[in-house]
Amino acid sequence: MEKSHEPAADGGPESGSLSARDEAILNFEGQWRSHAGAKEQAIRAEFGLSAARYYQLLGALIDSPLALARDPMLVKRLHRMREARAQARARRSARPTD
């Protein structure tokens, strides 16, 4: 796997295809439920990234039409999960304080 914190140079929106790292991230997310263990440790071992950076990349990736075309079910599931987390945060911050 690519062990860089920089955007992958191969593929990408300019070339009309996903980079090898983007493909690997989508594969990892699609298969993660079937793996045991701490996801953050697996992210570090697989990609050489912090969990925070991985999730930044994943967030940008799932907004890509290329990712949607490659795995629409996974991308739509990840969109739903992101939206549910955003709504939960909004509900928590909207609670009246006494």
Secondary structure, 3 states (H helix, E strand, C coil): CCCCCCCCCCCECCCCECCHHHHHHHHHHHHHHHCCCCHHHHHHHHHCCCHHHHHHHHHHHHCCHHHHHHCHHHHHHHHHHHHHHHHHHHHHHCCCCC
